[in-house]
Amino acid sequence: MPETKPGTTLDLTLDAPELTARLVDIPSVSGTEKPLADAVEEALRALPHLTVERYGNNVVARTDLGRAERIILAGHIDTVPIADNVPSRLDENGILWGCGTTDMKSGVAVQLRIAVTVPAPNRDLTFVFYDNEEVAADLNGLGHVAAARPDLLEADFAVLLEPSDAQVEGGCQGTLRIHLRTEGERAHSARSWMGSNAIHAAAPILARLAAYEPRRPVIDGLEYREGLNAVAIEGGVANNVIPDACTVVVNYRYAPDRSEAEAVAHVREVFADCGIREFVVDDHSGAALPGLSHPAAAAFMAAVGGTAQPKFGWTDVSRFGALGVPAVNYGPGDALLAHKRDEHVAVERITHCENRLREWLTS
Amino acid sequence: MPETKPGTTLDLTLDAPELTARLVDIPSVSGTEKPLADAVEEALRALPHLTVERYGNNVVARTDLGRAERIILAGHIDTVPIADNVPSRLDENGILWGCGTTDMKSGVAVQLRIAVTVPAPNRDLTFVFYDNEEVAADLNGLGHVAAARPDLLEADFAVLLEPSDAQVEGGCQGTLRIHLRTEGERAHSARSWMGSNAIHAAAPILARLAAYEPRRPVIDGLEYREGLNAVAIEGGVANNVIPDACTVVVNYRYAPDRSEAEAVAHVREVFADCGIREFVVDDHSGAALPGLSHPAAAAFMAAVGGTAQPKFGWTDVSRFGALGVPAVNYGPGDALLAHKRDEHVAVERITHCENRLREWLTS
């Protein structure tokens, strides 16, 4: 018998559900993706129609057929920590259980199956497998590739195979977190006129938030829903002290017709005359356009069927948006099962997604 | 030489500044007042014109001359923790330094000097020496005496010898702390319309506070100044969650023409239509009338001179107010020096207060 390295090779002739199970059985909790990245790289390098590049534990494989359009199929190879749910288990109802079955090794299996079964796609393809999606944003492999090798991510349209229950979710809303600080002057609360109350000074901020009417813009036929909300408020020194500081933490979720700069400007304008002493952008991730009006996207929608839904939450499609690449989420898993101990996926959904994508890329 | 018990006897023939020094040198941090209470009791029992009662570490001594009026002279015998400022030290400028010099062993010395030097006062006198004023309200010795032996505190007028820089401070304002809670429903902040924001729901509360115009009622010629202030605000679950709860902690400082029930009713009325889910009285200490229109008080003012000031902060005079006894603060120390490492008092102020009180009680 030839020597094998169990646990570190991938057989791309397995069908997508079997391949999903194999991927689940190679643990790849964020930060420990190397064995799986090695296996993905090795398997793809065996395919003569692909050019493979490795950047850290990120693997990018491309066709170069001179097609009029280029499509990215992207997925992260890491998972949240294992919770007694590895190895995978296929039950009698066609449900595959295990860590990452939904989020998102079933999507990665679909990527790999398209890579191996569609050597001459009607559009050039770029497959992106990246690490550290489940942890802090600055570790995100897609972000690292975008920063170091943006050329690898040039494309007309991107599909991120994050769990969307095989429905198309277009683009994503941006999320901006801002600290609004008011100022006062301390005094004993028995002599409050000697000071100035910073919590009272926050009254116009809360009034503005309570009266705010969020937009619901329609973009590429998708109705987005914005929101401007206080997610925290904090003020107070002691029970007998007039407080000299109060902070309202505001989260603005905004539709992808606004740029990051426009989003900040909008929040500034909303609170322009509220006597705010400090306006601090604490965190900001831009929105991504769904790009459904692009011809490649129209063909994609025709192939996968269903009605596209707007994506309200922020996802890595935004990283494509920042590169000018319209992007959607489309993957076999159910997002509501992600990160759960009983994470699972219906194998029928995996095959369904694989077939739909193949139809789009070969018809 | 006869055996002595150093540190546990008081010589009431010392003058008031010397007696203050002696009192400082018998440590009596809250909870450890027994040796000093013993010394006070022993010294007072030696005076034939006084009837002495002991309740815990509280000592009450009374004349019983059948006078038309009865006056209380009260002071606490405990101090905050010693901070390298015991024993006392008298400097060349007539300043006595040490823990309790201001708050309020100089006042206690004046009480003791009046007790020993005025055997036949023009008004019956009740001297109250009590423990645990510097700690939690439920430990307060004056409160314990008021609850267990209210008969000992019957009087027409009370002088609390707390530091007031030898100025009369009349009555005290009440202080009421209330938690106002709003309620909402959690949701992911990317889908805020699925929830309801409890911080936004607090907007009417802050608006009401910001617009509130506090009263400045004149009582017995003293202008009090009320205040209604947020002293804390807290809300928020996580940066991406619509918060389902927010609490505004409000402190109402109110003039002594309002009862405790009226104060609570007023705050309820102020926030009546603000959508408050919970209204919780967290702490409440009533106000005390200055009683300066009482004949005994008028004579007191004439004797001590100066212009009475309203007392904005809450003090133990309120405990007399609750018993129906008008009360003022009048003591030799400077309240701003209380609880400080460099606590000190001018001996001239001690003698000044002693002389003024003696004049009032003997003329």
Interface residues (C-beta under 8 A of the other chain):
Chain A: Q173 T175 R177 H188 S189 A190 R191 S192 W193 N197 I199 H200 A201 A202 A203 L206 A207 L209 A210 P214 R225 G227 N229 A230 V231 A232 I233 E234 G235 G236 V237 A238 N239 N240 V241 I242 P243 C246 V248 V249 N251 R253 D283 F312 G313 W314
Chain B: Q173 T175 R177 H188 S189 A190 R191 S192 W193 N197 I199 H200 A201 A202 A203 L206 A207 L209 A210 P214 R225 G227 N229 A230 V231 A232 I233 E234 G235 G236 V237 A238 N239 N240 V241 I242 P243 C246 V248 V249 N251 R253 D283 F312 G313 W314
